[in-house]
Amino acid sequence: MADSRADSTRAYWTFVEFGHEADSIRRMAGLATPMALRVAVTLGLPDRLVGDGARVDELAAELDVASVALDLLLGHLETLGIVERISTGYRTTAFGANLCTDADNGLTDLLHLDAAGGRAELAFVELVHSVTSGEAAYPRRYGQNFWADLETYSHLRESFDRQMTRRLREEIPQIVAGFEWSRFSTIVDVGGGQGSVLAGILAAHPTIHGHVVDLEPTAEAARRTFGVHGLDGRTQVTSSSFFDTLPAGADAYLLVDVLHDWDDEHAHRILSRCVEAVAPAGCVLVVEPVGGIRAHSEFNLAMLVTFGGRERRIDEFRALASPHGLTLEAVIDLTDQRCLLEFRISADRGAFVS
């Protein structure tokens, strides 16, 4: 509670630094800047204007857009410091180069309106629906849920996989070092994506065998990841949904950034599959942000709008796990963004498997 009050106080004085409170709120609420940045990335302007830049009319012809409107967009991007005006038109600044595709900071996939992340964020225009109903806004905007979109449009799946791999990349060393993975002989990474987390764990622990479960074409990418790391002999990949039967008998079933993508009904189904598959003395490991510990309020809203999910608090995780005979044994701060929750299986877990 004290931390929450401190955060609110800092936020208030940040507003005051920018001037009158109403003006500060007006700046926060404005949509022009966030949309201008997204349209700039979608049109490829930061990449195109690197170096010598280009004239507005020349650029408009290349992109088949309205010259006057493009000039207005570039004018605002100049105000933001993304581009600068030169004698021959506009060019990307050093600051604006952060929006180039080769910047390798994840911003392109997050902002591009035809990438999974950028498309998902536009669902925020339906936030009132989510707050009113408690349901995801994404299906209301696009006619089907986020996961169905990934299945329908391969380019969205590809951008989502890139975004997830990059989001975890910098944290993998901490994830590997922050928990005693050597306790297990076999780990099933449920919804393990392209296998980067499991590859990091196995590389550090040569006696562990691993198994990724995910849908195609992500599963095939996991096979490539294991091949690159020389882990083919200790790994398996199953192309399947985590709502279906999981490979049985492993010591640990790992869920990294999975449960927060789902409402309670679907999260129960995922845990049920883990519990029916895990070895008698095994455990279920959940790695993701935890409400009140490692979760930001903005990201919490994004989970709601996109998936109908949320960053659950410790008591909510306990309540979610209890019907499956899972007992929370430990909560470990792995990184600045994620915790690891270790759940043990009750002796009578059979009564809880649905």
DRENZA-775764 format. One line per 3 residues: number of its first residue (from 0); for each residue x, y, z of C-alpha. Coordinates in steps of 0.02 Angstrom, whole numbers, plus 50000, padded with zeros to 5 digits. Example, Ala and Ser with C-alpha at 12.3 -4.5 7.8 and 13.67 -1.06 7.14 Angstrom:
2
0) 50615 49775 50390  50684 49947 50357 $
END
This chain:
354
0) 50000 50000 50000  50143 50119 50042  50224 50084 49874 $
3) 50059 50119 49787  50042 50287 49875  50222 50331 49832 $
6) 50192 50289 49649  50036 50398 49648  50132 50542 49727 $
9) 50272 50530 49598  50144 50525 49458  50057 50680 49526 $
12) 50218 50782 49534  50263 50724 49360  50101 50802 49301 $
15) 50140 50965 49391  50313 50975 49311  50230 50983 49140 $
18) 50119 51127 49192  49940 51141 49246  49860 50975 49295 $
21) 49724 50988 49162  49854 51018 49025  49953 50868 49086 $
24) 49800 50757 49080  49757 50823 48908  49930 50772 48847 $
27) 49911 50600 48924  49742 50575 48843  49788 50633 48668 $
30) 49788 50500 48532  49882 50599 48399  50057 50554 48458 $
33) 50034 50367 48490  49945 50346 48324  50072 50452 48229 $
36) 50212 50340 48292  50116 50184 48242  50075 50249 48069 $
39) 50257 50302 48045  50316 50125 48084  50179 50046 47979 $
42) 50228 50153 47828  50413 50116 47858  50458 50300 47874 $
45) 50600 50283 48000  50690 50157 47887  50655 50250 47725 $
48) 50715 50418 47791  50881 50358 47862  51032 50444 47785 $
51) 50992 50570 47650  50805 50571 47686  50677 50611 47552 $
54) 50560 50746 47489  50379 50735 47541  50311 50724 47364 $
57) 50438 50590 47319  50396 50489 47474  50208 50508 47448 $
60) 50224 50439 47272  50327 50291 47333  50203 50248 47468 $
63) 50047 50292 47369  49982 50409 47504  49916 50587 47505 $
66) 50060 50711 47498  49978 50847 47603  49925 50723 47737 $
69) 50098 50644 47740  50174 50815 47766  50061 50842 47916 $
72) 50115 50675 47989  50299 50713 47961  50274 50884 48040 $
75) 50214 50804 48201  50353 50675 48195  50474 50822 48182 $
78) 50395 50897 48339  50426 50731 48426  50607 50725 48370 $
81) 50582 50569 48262  50629 50657 48100  50711 50823 48059 $
84) 50680 50942 47916  50823 50964 47794  50841 51061 47631 $
87) 50781 50911 47530  50638 50857 47643  50646 50752 47801 $
90) 50766 50626 47873  50767 50511 48025  50856 50575 48180 $
93) 50966 50471 48295  50820 50465 48414  50700 50413 48276 $
96) 50818 50272 48226  50751 50178 48376  50598 50146 48268 $
99) 50698 50065 48127  50678 49878 48098  50862 49844 48131 $
102) 50860 49932 48301  50821 49761 48379  50722 49835 48524 $
105) 50551 49760 48489  50468 49925 48446  50430 49881 48265 $
108) 50325 49728 48309  50243 49822 48452  50191 49973 48348 $
111) 50164 49908 48171  49977 49905 48142  49988 49745 48042 $
114) 50091 49652 48172  50013 49553 48314  50063 49677 48449 $
117) 50014 49834 48357  49849 49759 48300  49808 49703 48477 $
120) 49838 49875 48552  49706 49951 48439  49579 49847 48535 $
123) 49599 49975 48674  49469 50080 48584  49346 49950 48649 $
126) 49407 49961 48829  49236 50014 48891  49169 49845 48829 $
129) 49302 49753 48930  49269 49853 49087  49082 49830 49069 $
132) 49084 49645 49028  49249 49583 49099  49285 49508 48928 $
135) 49420 49536 48798  49394 49683 48681  49494 49605 48539 $
138) 49352 49493 48472  49232 49639 48477  49347 49741 48365 $
141) 49407 49603 48247  49269 49473 48247  49373 49332 48321 $
144) 49491 49312 48467  49678 49347 48464  49729 49165 48449 $
147) 49609 49133 48305  49686 49282 48217  49860 49206 48237 $
150) 49797 49044 48164  49713 49134 48019  49854 49254 47973 $
153) 50030 49181 47969  50114 49351 47973  50030 49389 48139 $
156) 50092 49223 48210  50269 49261 48150  50270 49436 48226 $
159) 50197 49370 48390  50332 49236 48403  50467 49366 48372 $
162) 50392 49480 48503  50383 49343 48634  50558 49279 48599 $
165) 50631 49453 48611  50532 49497 48767  50609 49351 48861 $
168) 50782 49355 48782  50862 49475 48905  50784 49388 49055 $
171) 50834 49210 49013  51001 49218 49108  50908 49274 49265 $
174) 50774 49141 49241  50907 49007 49224  51010 49068 49373 $
177) 50866 49110 49489  50795 48936 49519  50863 48762 49558 $
180) 50818 48680 49392  50940 48537 49424  50810 48458 49540 $
183) 50721 48393 49386  50769 48261 49260  50631 48308 49137 $
186) 50541 48472 49105  50393 48499 48989  50381 48680 48933 $
189) 50195 48700 48901  50163 48832 48768  50352 48851 48761 $
192) 50356 48951 48601  50518 48942 48503  50605 48853 48645 $
195) 50724 48991 48700  50687 48977 48886  50701 48788 48891 $
198) 50859 48794 48784  50939 48911 48911  50893 48795 49055 $
201) 50957 48639 48967  51118 48723 48913  51157 48762 49094 $
204) 51105 48589 49157  51171 48449 49046  51077 48310 49139 $
207) 50902 48380 49109  50793 48326 48964  50662 48445 48895 $
210) 50503 48441 48794  50414 48590 48713  50228 48585 48674 $
213) 50162 48719 48556  50066 48740 48395  50142 48743 48221 $
216) 50235 48833 48150  50302 48886 48320  50342 48705 48363 $
219) 50453 48691 48210  50545 48849 48264  50577 48765 48433 $
222) 50655 48616 48342  50772 48736 48253  50817 48822 48417 $
225) 50865 48657 48496  50966 48609 48343  51063 48773 48346 $
228) 51106 48744 48529  51157 48562 48502  51014 48499 48610 $
231) 50931 48378 48489  50983 48228 48593  50898 48292 48751 $
234) 50742 48373 48681  50575 48333 48604  50446 48446 48524 $
237) 50261 48405 48513  50148 48505 48398  49991 48518 48501 $
240) 49879 48633 48601  49898 48643 48790  49711 48614 48799 $
243) 49743 48438 48736  49828 48293 48825  50008 48335 48870 $
246) 50160 48221 48864  50152 48123 49027  50273 48082 49166 $
249) 50388 48234 49176  50450 48301 49343  50400 48479 49305 $
252) 50275 48566 49191  50329 48743 49153  50209 48883 49104 $
255) 50300 49042 49053  50186 49191 49017  50040 49074 48982 $
258) 49906 49087 49117  49894 49277 49112  49837 49263 48931 $
261) 49678 49172 48984  49524 49197 49089  49494 49081 49238 $
264) 49393 48954 49139  49534 48924 49014  49670 48936 49147 $
267) 49583 48795 49242  49587 48688 49085  49773 48718 49062 $
270) 49813 48675 49242  49704 48520 49231  49808 48456 49085 $
273) 49968 48487 49181  49906 48397 49335  49845 48243 49241 $
276) 50016 48228 49156  50141 48266 49293  50238 48130 49385 $
279) 50174 48087 49561  50308 48188 49651  50316 48323 49519 $
282) 50266 48505 49514  50193 48641 49406  50299 48797 49384 $
285) 50219 48963 49332  50331 49105 49273  50246 49271 49238 $
288) 50213 49442 49314  50117 49434 49478  49991 49564 49529 $
291) 50053 49674 49671  50233 49614 49649  50294 49614 49470 $
294) 50148 49680 49368  50120 49852 49294  49945 49925 49287 $
297) 49959 49967 49101  50009 49789 49056  49867 49723 49163 $
300) 49743 49820 49057  49826 49754 48899  49798 49575 48961 $
303) 49615 49615 48991  49585 49701 48824  49679 49575 48717 $
306) 49642 49410 48803  49516 49437 48942  49658 49390 49059 $
309) 49753 49481 49196  49907 49477 49305  49842 49375 49451 $
312) 49887 49408 49631  49959 49274 49744  49790 49239 49824 $
315) 49711 49223 49651  49843 49097 49599  49808 48996 49756 $
318) 49622 48998 49721  49652 48949 49539  49767 48804 49585 $
321) 49675 48733 49735  49536 48640 49641  49671 48543 49549 $
324) 49757 48483 49707  49899 48607 49684  49979 48688 49836 $
327) 50086 48844 49819  50256 48800 49893  50363 48950 49846 $
330) 50362 49120 49760  50530 49175 49691  50572 49345 49616 $
333) 50662 49289 49458  50678 49456 49366  50619 49635 49377 $
336) 50463 49582 49283  50426 49401 49327  50406 49284 49475 $
339) 50414 49096 49482  50273 49009 49576  50306 48828 49623 $
342) 50152 48719 49647  50162 48546 49722  50040 48405 49686 $
345) 49931 48340 49827  49933 48153 49860  49749 48142 49815 $
348) 49768 48246 49657  49668 48118 49558  49508 48186 49635 $
351) 49543 48357 49563  49586 48314 49383  49445 48359 49265 $
END
